[in-house]
Amino acid sequence: MQTIKGVSDTFHASFLPVLYMDDNILDKGKMGIFLGIQHVITDLASPIGKEINGLMTEIPIDLKKTQLDPKDGRFVAAWWLAFLVFGIGLGIASFPLLLFPRKLISKSKQKEALDKAVVSYVGGQVLDEIVEKESDDKVEEIELEVSDRKESIKSETVNMPPRKYSINVVSSRKSSVASVYQSSSRRPSMFPPLVPPTERKVSIAGDLVFEQPIKVHAPVKTKKEEFKEMLIDFPKAIFRLLRNPAYDLLLLDIVIMSVPFSGLSLFRSVYTANEYNVPMSTVTLTSGISTALGHIVGTGISSYLTSKVNTRMGYVYIIMSSYILTCAITPLYIIFGCDNQMVHGAKGEFGIPVNTSSLCDCTNSKVLISCGDDGHNYLNPCVAGCQDVDGKTFTDCRLLTNSSIGTNVNPGLCASDCYTNFIIYTFLSGLQSVVIPMAMIPRRLLVLRIVDPRDRGFATSMFMFFFSFMAIPSPNLFGKVIDGTCLVWDGRFCALYDRDKIRYFLSGLDVGVYGLVLITFFVMFILFKWEERKLNRLQQRHSVEESVTIGQH
């Protein structure tokens, strides 16, 4: 059932809502803002949902009153209630979406925006070229020529056969057309060209944004024919994506990120509790607040930046800046860590031998690291020579190093003078939570903008598929690495980790991962620069040819 639920979640959680938004926004510069709003709502809703779920775990499974405390090991919560409540809520929230039309923007508005963009750009370009070559006393002739050119473009847009013409778009947002409705024109790019006929997605203001295929009217096909065409196009779509070097670099990026982070994501809370010797409840509360606030702030900054930058190079700049800042913050975790604590009765570098032969044999005693009244840690109460127990406190412990203060021990490590470093760690974690999401929205927009528009949905799903698929072996792989840092074992479980080893391992891994990803985007930066130079050379050549044509007229 969880597998079926996971399959259905992928449809409404990631791909389709993003594509629906992107298809119904004429001004693509606002797409980053809408994605930012979506992420902020998610960041706000997640802790609220966890709190509601936490309250439900205190309700007995049969909904009847009981004397058992929810913390009692015999208490069974109503685990099914969360599925029922949130499932009904999801159904209610999803129903209004069924009432939305397939298209939110009318065809007349799309055509109006396209005509406005084409006419305003071509007219302005012709005027600039003529003014450079003609003297001031020929202004009337210039205006007449611009007017003729505009009318020509309008007539071409309406009358010329759509299958023979395409609009070519280069990297910059404004003044970036190499050719407009030029017969047999193609983009001289290392990225796969679009198959004509094509049209621009533009804003009402006339800003040129990106190109997508025009849906030519065709005979209505049956469901069987559509399904057959989809199967035939599936391997072609994969080939189109994989021959796109920028998309390949994004896939490499997600592979590098997903393998270590998915394997260690669940362990990081355990690491924080072990490293700074604080309760898990404190870790959950502080990390939840700092992460939620950081994500909201980072998403807001990312949305603002992406709304101001609508080029692929701009997205790459934001992502690279995010990773550089992250790489700068991560090594600070090594500095503000805590030292290992000595444990009486444990073996190894941080163990202190204890002779218990005068009281008892502790060879088969289970591990229960405890703190004595003398401020020292003991492998278990037996090692401390405890003779009795009062609730959770072990009493009359005769082997304490200093029994003048007291003779009791309590489960858990003794408090250390490292709480200040925990506060600094929480602050750094929150700061990193601001920086990391800054790369999230530009990366998602890059996936939509660097591929053929018809492949946007498939490209997004492939992106998330690689993220999920590569995360499968990582928990087992990195679980063994984490187990290698264990100091004290309790059967199959680790009772105490080496703080130094695990701190250096996690911080070094994070820096290495972000460094590798930074390299992939640096390569992408070089590719985009190389393509931009080729397109600039094409524009210069086109300008010269058009200038000659104007001179002949």
ZIZIKA-V799702 format. One record per residue. N is the residue number from 1. SS is DSSP state (helix for helix, strand for strand, loop for the rest). NEAR is the number of other C-alpha atoms within 8 Angstrom. Layout:
n,ss,near
N,SS,NEAR
N,SS,NEAR
//
This chain:
n,ss,near
1,loop,4
2,helix,5
3,helix,6
4,helix,7
5,helix,8
6,helix,8
7,helix,8
8,helix,8
9,helix,8
10,helix,9
11,helix,9
12,helix,9
13,helix,8
14,helix,8
15,helix,12
16,helix,10
17,helix,9
18,helix,9
19,helix,10
20,helix,8
21,helix,9
22,helix,9
23,helix,8
24,loop,9
25,loop,10
26,loop,10
27,loop,12
28,helix,12
29,helix,10
30,helix,9
31,helix,12
32,helix,15
33,helix,11
34,helix,9
35,helix,11
36,helix,13
37,helix,9
38,helix,8
39,helix,10
40,helix,12
41,helix,8
42,helix,8
43,helix,11
44,helix,9
45,helix,8
46,helix,8
47,helix,10
48,helix,8
49,helix,8
50,helix,8
51,helix,8
52,helix,8
53,helix,9
54,helix,8
55,helix,8
56,helix,12
57,loop,11
58,loop,9
59,loop,9
60,strand,13
61,loop,10
62,loop,5
63,loop,7
64,loop,6
65,loop,5
66,loop,5
67,loop,4
68,loop,7
69,loop,6
70,loop,10
71,loop,5
72,loop,7
73,loop,5
74,loop,5
75,loop,10
76,loop,7
77,strand,11
78,loop,14
79,helix,9
80,helix,7
81,helix,8
82,helix,11
83,helix,8
84,helix,8
85,helix,8
86,helix,8
87,helix,9
88,helix,8
89,helix,8
90,helix,8
91,helix,8
92,helix,8
93,helix,8
94,helix,8
95,helix,8
96,helix,8
97,helix,7
98,helix,6
99,loop,6
100,loop,6
101,loop,5
102,loop,4
103,loop,7
104,loop,6
105,loop,8
106,loop,7
107,helix,6
108,helix,6
109,helix,8
110,helix,11
111,helix,8
112,helix,9
113,helix,13
114,helix,13
115,helix,9
116,helix,10
117,helix,13
118,helix,11
119,helix,11
120,helix,9
121,helix,9
122,helix,10
123,helix,12
124,helix,8
125,helix,9
126,helix,10
127,helix,11
128,helix,8
129,helix,9
130,helix,10
131,helix,10
132,helix,6
133,helix,6
134,loop,7
135,loop,7
136,helix,6
137,helix,4
138,helix,8
139,helix,8
140,helix,6
141,helix,7
142,helix,11
143,helix,9
144,helix,8
145,helix,8
146,helix,11
147,helix,9
148,helix,8
149,helix,11
150,helix,11
151,helix,8
152,helix,8
153,helix,10
154,helix,10
155,helix,9
156,helix,9
157,helix,8
158,helix,6
159,helix,6
160,loop,8
161,loop,6
162,helix,7
163,helix,7
164,helix,9
165,strand,15
166,strand,16
167,strand,14
168,strand,12
169,strand,12
170,loop,9
171,loop,8
172,loop,8
173,loop,10
174,loop,6
175,loop,7
176,loop,10
177,strand,10
178,strand,11
179,strand,9
180,strand,9
181,strand,10
182,strand,9
183,strand,7
184,loop,7
185,loop,11
186,loop,6
187,loop,8
188,loop,7
189,loop,9
190,loop,6
191,loop,7
192,loop,9
193,loop,8
194,loop,8
195,loop,6
196,loop,10
197,loop,11
198,strand,13
199,strand,11
200,strand,11
201,strand,14
202,strand,15
203,loop,12
204,loop,10
205,loop,6
206,loop,12
207,loop,11
208,strand,13
209,strand,13
210,strand,9
211,strand,12
212,strand,12
213,strand,12
214,loop,8
215,loop,4
216,loop,4
217,loop,4
218,loop,4
219,loop,4
220,loop,4
221,loop,6
222,loop,6
223,helix,6
224,helix,6
225,helix,8
226,helix,9
227,helix,8
228,helix,8
229,helix,8
230,helix,8
231,helix,8
232,helix,8
233,helix,8
234,helix,8
235,helix,8
236,helix,8
237,helix,10
238,helix,8
239,helix,8
240,helix,9
241,helix,12
242,helix,9
243,loop,9
244,loop,12
245,helix,8
246,helix,9
247,helix,12
248,helix,11
249,helix,11
250,helix,10
251,helix,10
252,helix,9
253,helix,10
254,helix,11
255,helix,11
256,helix,11
257,helix,11
258,helix,12
259,helix,12
260,helix,12
261,helix,8
262,helix,11
263,helix,14
264,helix,11
265,loop,8
266,loop,8
267,helix,7
268,helix,8
269,helix,11
270,helix,9
271,helix,9
272,helix,11
273,helix,12
274,helix,11
275,helix,10
276,helix,12
277,loop,10
278,loop,9
279,loop,7
280,helix,9
281,helix,6
282,helix,8
283,helix,12
284,helix,9
285,helix,8
286,helix,9
287,helix,11
288,helix,9
289,helix,8
290,helix,13
291,helix,11
292,helix,11
293,helix,10
294,helix,14
295,helix,13
296,helix,12
297,helix,9
298,helix,14
299,helix,16
300,helix,11
301,helix,9
302,helix,16
303,helix,14
304,helix,10
305,helix,9
306,helix,15
307,helix,12
308,helix,7
309,loop,9
310,loop,13
311,loop,9
312,helix,11
313,helix,8
314,helix,10
315,helix,15
316,helix,12
317,helix,8
318,helix,12
319,helix,14
320,helix,12
321,helix,8
322,helix,12
323,helix,15
324,helix,10
325,helix,9
326,helix,12
327,helix,12
328,helix,8
329,helix,10
330,helix,11
331,loop,11
332,helix,8
333,helix,12
334,helix,10
335,helix,6
336,loop,10
337,loop,13
338,loop,10
339,loop,6
340,loop,8
341,loop,6
342,loop,9
343,strand,13
344,strand,13
345,loop,11
346,loop,12
347,loop,9
348,loop,6
349,loop,4
350,loop,10
351,strand,11
352,strand,10
353,loop,8
354,loop,7
355,loop,5
356,loop,11
357,loop,6
358,loop,5
359,loop,6
360,loop,8
361,loop,7
362,loop,8
363,loop,4
364,loop,5
365,loop,7
366,loop,6
367,loop,9
368,loop,10
369,loop,14
370,strand,15
371,strand,14
372,strand,15
373,loop,11
374,loop,11
375,loop,7
376,loop,12
377,strand,14
378,strand,15
379,loop,13
380,loop,12
381,loop,14
382,loop,9
383,loop,14
384,loop,13
385,loop,14
386,loop,15
387,loop,9
388,strand,7
389,strand,9
390,strand,7
391,loop,5
392,loop,7
393,strand,10
394,strand,15
395,strand,12
396,loop,10
397,loop,14
398,loop,10
399,loop,10
400,loop,11
401,loop,6
402,loop,7
403,loop,11
404,loop,6
405,loop,7
406,loop,8
407,loop,13
408,loop,12
409,strand,14
410,strand,10
411,strand,10
412,loop,8
413,loop,9
414,loop,10
415,loop,5
416,loop,6
417,loop,5
418,loop,9
419,helix,8
420,helix,7
421,helix,11
422,helix,11
423,helix,8
424,helix,9
425,helix,10
426,helix,11
427,helix,9
428,helix,10
429,helix,11
430,helix,13
431,helix,9
432,helix,11
433,helix,13
434,helix,15
435,helix,14
436,helix,12
437,loop,12
438,helix,15
439,helix,14
440,helix,11
441,helix,15
442,helix,15
443,helix,10
444,helix,8
445,helix,10
446,helix,10
447,helix,13
448,helix,11
449,helix,11
450,loop,9
451,loop,12
452,loop,11
453,helix,10
454,helix,7
455,helix,10
456,helix,13
457,helix,10
458,helix,8
459,helix,12
460,helix,11
461,helix,9
462,helix,8
463,helix,10
464,helix,8
465,helix,8
466,helix,11
467,helix,11
468,helix,9
469,helix,7
470,helix,11
471,loop,13
472,loop,7
473,loop,8
474,helix,13
475,helix,11
476,helix,8
477,helix,9
478,helix,11
479,helix,11
480,helix,8
481,helix,8
482,helix,9
483,helix,8
484,loop,6
485,loop,10
486,strand,12
487,strand,10
488,strand,10
489,strand,11
490,strand,9
491,loop,5
492,loop,5
493,strand,6
494,strand,12
495,strand,12
496,strand,9
497,strand,11
498,loop,10
499,helix,11
500,helix,10
501,helix,8
502,helix,12
503,helix,12
504,helix,9
505,helix,8
506,helix,8
507,helix,12
508,helix,9
509,helix,9
510,helix,10
511,helix,11
512,helix,8
513,helix,10
514,helix,13
515,helix,10
516,helix,9
517,helix,12
518,helix,11
519,helix,8
520,helix,12
521,helix,12
522,helix,9
523,helix,8
524,helix,11
525,helix,10
526,helix,8
527,helix,9
528,helix,10
529,helix,8
530,helix,8
531,helix,10
532,helix,10
533,helix,8
534,helix,10
535,helix,13
536,helix,8
537,helix,8
538,helix,10
539,helix,10
540,helix,8
541,helix,8
542,helix,10
543,helix,8
544,helix,8
545,helix,8
546,helix,8
547,helix,9
548,helix,8
549,helix,8
550,helix,8
551,helix,6
552,helix,5
553,loop,4
//
